[in-house]
């Protein structure tokens, strides 16, 4: 199941990240003691700022919610 989620997140997150000038580096989805956790790692040449991450997080959250990935 977690591989399916990771694949679907990659499918939707890569274009969103690319449109924002960011690179999708890694996607993790696993169960932890507090429940399931999704981590999306982004980067950009020269580094990435907190504002960039916040904007990307909002956009990715909206896209993943619309497509009911998890």
PyMOL commands that set and color helices and strands:
alter all, ss='L'
color gray80, all
select helices_A, chain A and resi 2-19+50-66
alter helices_A, ss='H'
color red, helices_A
select strands_A, chain A and resi 23-32+35-43
alter strands_A, ss='S'
color yellow, strands_A
deselect
rebuild
show_as cartoon
